[in-house]
Structures are given as C-alpha cells and as structure tokens.
Amino acid sequence: MTNRVFTYAYSNARIRAMKPELLTEEQMLNLIHVKSIPEMIAFLDNTPYKPYIAELSVEYSGVDLIELALSREFAATARKVRALTPRVARKTVNAILGKWDVWNLRTVLQAKRTGKEFKEIEPYLVFAGILTKEDIKALMDAKDVEGVVLALVGTKFHSLLTPHLDSYKKSGDLIPMVNALYKAYYENLSKCVDVRFGDEVFVKRQVRSEIDAKNVMTVLRFIHEGISETELPKVLIEGGNIPEKDMGDIARSKTIEDVVNKVRKYFDLTPAMDEYQHTGSIVPFEDMLERLVMEEGLARLSLGSLSMSVIVHYLYLKEAEVSNIRRIAKTKEYGIPPEETERYIIGMGKHSILGKKIER
C-alpha cells in the first residue's frame, strides 16, 4: 500500500483537482436547450473553452469554431494529464492517447481521397497523440493517399498502411487501411496496461469493451457495404470481452438484424436498429456503441482509487464532455430539437441523469 500511495498520491490529487473544470450535468443540459450555434458559443465563452474561442474566433465561426476550440482545449488537457502521470503509468496513458493519431490519420486519408485541404479538416483534428499539427500539415502536402503513406516512412504507420495500398488503388476503399490502424492501436493498448496494484483491471476491462465495440461495428460495416465475411478474420481485433466462439458467430451474421440480435447480451442496439430501418445509415450503431462503452467505462473507472484508473477516468470524462458538446453542436446545426438531442448524449457516470432516454 505504501508503494501505491507513493506512486499515485500526488498525481491523483492533482487530477481530482482538475475535475471542477469539467462542465456539470446542469451546464450540459442547459447547453442542449440553447436555441442556436451562436448561443452555444456564448455559453462556452463562460467555460474553460473561453481562451480558445477568443483566439480562434478571428478566423473561424459557427460549428467549426466550436470544433476547433474543443480540439485545442482537449489536446492541452491531455498534455497536462500526461505530465502528471507517474512514470509507471505513462506507457498506458500514451497508448490511450494514441487513438488521436489514428483519428487524425484517418481524417487525412479521407481528405486526400476527397480532395479536401488542411483548412477544411483542421476543426476535426485532435493533437493529443505524438503527431503534431506540423506533422499533419506535412502529410496534407502529399499529392494523394499513396503520397501520405510514403510520407510516413520511418514511422510505425507506414508499415501498417503499405500492405493495403494496392487494394486501395484498385477499389478506392480506405476501410482496410483504417481497420489496420485501429487493430494495431488496440492490440498495442492491450499490451500496455500492466496490472501492478489491482485497480488497473478496470482499465483493462474498458479496453476490452472498446475492442468488442470496434469488432461489432466492423461486422456491421462489412454487411452494410456488402464485403465478403471471409475478409473479417483479417481485421477483427483479439482481446475483447466477448468470447471467441460468440464473436465467430456474430461474424457469420448475414444481416444487420442478425448482428443486433446476437450482440444483445453484450450491447443492446435495438434503438439504433429502429433508426437504421428508418434511415438506412449505420451511423446510429456507431454512436450508440460509443455511448454504451463510454458510460459503462465511466462507471467502472470511477471505482478506482490511488491508481492509474483515476487518471484514465478523468481522460474519459473529458473525452465524453467533448463528444457531447460536438453532438449538441451537430444537432443544433441540423435543427434537431432538444428532446431528441438528449438521446445522443453520453451519461457521465453511474448516477448520471444525462443520456437516459435510450432504453437499455
């Protein structure tokens, strides 16, 4: 116990002192009920996002201003958390934050495929990993997707993407590249969670839940896109909570409805199925999986004390806050009423009143 106190007492105290800077549930509910994007910006101007809104409002406005302010503030928070993390947990925290490198690379690849410029994607980039703004700008200088991959020579990302270049040239499909990035990310993250004091098991279980969600989403995407299930074993990620036998059965599903029925004991996606049948889009499944995994994880990670779990819990709270504000901004942009918006919000813990309109 003494070693545990010595290792985590200072960092955990500093992290807990940062929690009052998070938006309260009352503030989040008030944000849901503002009438417009300008009102959202005015509201956020009275929160820790204020300096970023002030700085960026010279060049940006509307949803782009909100997106950029969120990204900048989250990246600054991530740097602060990384600096406060004890050496024994730094490998895990760095591995977790590596998801934003994958996010940024996916955004760059999609931009190159669709002919977008850096300025157009900047609001959606989050520089919380090892890739800097300058790195991403250099990648965006590449002529095309192949040029991006070549520009990554000397990094782990080059070896992950290169095997899928020929496939991309033939099909124009980025899914194999993106899957390779996420698979490598989660496999590395699983290895980076060392259980030293016991509470780290909460982090490990959260990683496994994320792997399950990613695998389920991959199966749904394959069915939706009409991709042969024979390709699935190459992209499914090992190490989730769902037993291998059950995952194999899920992977053999022929329809979206089959998947929803088979995963019900792990993820109840019934409400998203209703939206899918109405719109034909699989995005509701992705949104709901993110919500379910995040809400479960926040409740689980809150149980930790004097451990890595406290640090990771705060990172996830911050990520949930940013994700919620993004969701609210999008619903305002598309004119979705507040009572509908509440369906998309991530609850911030076990006793949260947010996001309770989706039945589980």
C-alpha positions, -999 to 999 in steps of 0.1 A, spaced: 0 0 0 29 24 8 43 19 -27 9 26 -42 4 58 -22 39 70 -31 33 63 -68 -1 78 -72 -10 102 -43 3 134 -59 -9 127 -95 -43 115 -83 -47 146 -61 -38 169 -90 -61 151 -114 -90 152 -89 -84 190 -85 -90 193 -123 -125 178 -122 -143 210 -111 -132 224 -145 -154 199 -163 -189 210 -173 -216 200 -148 -246 180 -159 -267 211 -153 -245 230 -177 -247 203 -203 -285 202 -201 -286 240 -204 -263 237 -235 -287 212 -250 -315 237 -246 -299 268 -261 -315 278 -294 -287 283 -318 -250 278 -325 -242 315 -316 -259 309 -283 -238 278 -278 -206 298 -285 -217 325 -260 -224 297 -234 -190 281 -239 -174 315 -236 -181 312 -199 -163 279 -195 -126 267 -198 -131 268 -235 -132 306 -234 -95 313 -243 -96 290 -273 -129 305 -286 -114 340 -282 -82 331 -301 -99 312 -329 -129 335 -334 -107 358 -355 -106 331 -383 -135 307 -376 -172 309 -367 -201 286 -362 -196 248 -357 -160 250 -370 -152 274 -342 -167 251 -316 -149 220 -331 -115 237 -331 -119 251 -296 -129 217 -283 -99 200 -300 -74 226 -288 -86 225 -252 -87 187 -251 -52 185 -265 -40 210 -238 -57 189 -212 -42 157 -225 -7 172 -223 -13 183 -187 -26 148 -178 4 132 -195 28 154 -175 11 145 -142 11 108 -149 36 87 -129 63 70 -149 49 35 -143 16 45 -159 29 68 -187 32 40 -212 -6 32 -208 -17 68 -209 4 75 -240 -11 43 -256 -46 55 -249 -39 90 -263 -25 72 -295 -62 69 -306 -60 105 -317 -31 98 -340 -53 71 -356 -82 96 -357 -60 123 -374 -45 98 -399 -80 86 -408 -91 122 -413 -60 129 -435 -66 98 -457 -102 106 -462 -93 142 -470 -68 131 -497 -94 108 -512 -120 135 -514 -97 164 -524 -100 185 -492 -75 210 -480 -59 212 -445 -81 242 -435 -112 221 -442 -102 193 -419 -84 213 -392 -115 217 -370 -118 179 -367 -81 172 -358 -71 165 -322 -34 168 -315 -33 147 -283 -10 119 -296 25 120 -309 17 135 -343 18 173 -342 0 199 -363 32 203 -383 33 166 -390 -3 165 -402 2 196 -424 32 179 -440 11 148 -447 -16 171 -463 10 184 -486 12 150 -502 -4 146 -536 -27 117 -528 -33 88 -504 -2 70 -517 18 101 -511 6 102 -475 17 66 -469 51 73 -485 55 105 -463 51 82 -432 83 63 -440 102 57 -408 71 55 -386 50 25 -375 21 38 -395 40 33 -428 43 -4 -423 7 -7 -413 -7 11 -443 17 -1 -471 2 -36 -474 -32 -21 -483 -21 4 -509 -26 -19 -539 -61 -27 -526 -69 10 -523 -56 18 -558 -80 -9 -572 -111 -1 -551 -107 34 -537 -118 19 -504 -100 32 -473 -116 7 -449 -87 -18 -449 -62 10 -441 -84 24 -413 -90 -11 -399 -53 -18 -399 -46 14 -379 -73 6 -353 -63 -30 -350 -27 -21 -343 -38 6 -318 -59 -17 -297 -35 -46 -298 -8 -23 -286 -30 -7 -260 -39 -42 -246 -2 -49 -241 4 -16 -224 -19 -20 -195 2 -35 -167 -18 -47 -136 5 -37 -107 -18 -26 -79 -51 -42 -89 -73 -13 -100 -57 -13 -134 -80 -42 -141 -108 -16 -146 -87 0 -174 -80 -34 -190 -117 -42 -190 -125 -9 -206 -100 -16 -234 -116 -50 -239 -151 -34 -242 -138 -9 -268 -123 -38 -288 -157 -55 -287 -175 -24 -299 -150 -19 -327 -154 -56 -338 -192 -54 -337 -190 -22 -358 -167 -38 -383 -191 -67 -388 -220 -42 -392 -199 -22 -417 -190 -53 -437 -226 -64 -440 -237 -29 -449 -210 -25 -476 -216 -60 -489 -180 -70 -482 -173 -108 -480 -172 -122 -445 -141 -142 -455 -122 -109 -451 -134 -104 -415 -108 -126 -397 -80 -103 -411 -95 -72 -394 -112 -84 -362 -92 -75 -331 -83 -101 -305 -86 -94 -268 -122 -83 -262 -146 -94 -235 -168 -113 -260 -158 -150 -261 -141 -161 -293 -169 -185 -300 -196 -159 -297 -176 -134 -318 -172 -160 -345 -210 -165 -345 -215 -127 -347 -190 -125 -376 -210 -151 -396 -242 -130 -395 -259 -124 -428 -280 -93 -419 -278 -63 -397 -307 -76 -377 -288 -109 -371 -259 -89 -356 -282 -68 -333 -299 -100 -320 -267 -118 -314 -249 -90 -295 -279 -81 -274 -265 -97 -242 -234 -75 -247 -248 -44 -263 -285 -36 -267 -286 -19 -301 -323 -21 -305 -330 17 -306 -302 21 -332 -318 -7 -352 -350 14 -353 -331 44 -367 -312 22 -392 -345 8 -406 -357 44 -410 -326 60 -425 -305 31 -439 -274 45 -422 -252 25 -398 -240 57 -380 -266 53 -352 -249 20 -343 -215 36 -341 -229 64 -319 -247 40 -296 -218 17 -292 -196 47 -283 -222 58 -258 -227 23 -242 -190 16 -239 -182 51 -226 -210 51 -200 -201 17 -187 -164 26 -186 -170 58 -167 -190 40 -141 -163 12 -138 -133 35 -138 -148 57 -111 -143 28 -87 -105 31 -87 -85 49 -61 -48 58 -58 -42 42 -92 -40 46 -129 -78 43 -131 -82 78 -116 -61 92 -144 -78 73 -171 -112 80 -157 -105 118 -159 -93 114 -196 -126 96 -204 -147 122 -186 -130 149 -207 -134 129 -239 -171 123 -231 -176 161 -224 -160 170 -258 -180 143 -276 -212 155 -260 -206 192 -270 -198 180 -305 -230 161 -307 -250 190 -294 -234 213 -319 -243 189 -348 -279 186 -336 -282 224 -335 -267 227 -370 -293 202 -383 -322 217 -364 -328 186 -341 -350 196 -311 -336 194 -275 -357 164 -266 -342 145 -295 -307 157 -287 -308 141 -253 -309 107 -269 -274 113 -283 -257 124 -251 -232 103 -231 -241 99 -194 -212 110 -173 -212 81 -147 -232 55 -128 -258 80 -114 -258 104 -144 -291 119 -155 -277 125 -190 -284 103 -219 -311 83 -202 -337 84 -229 -322 55 -247 -336 24 -231 -313 -4 -221 
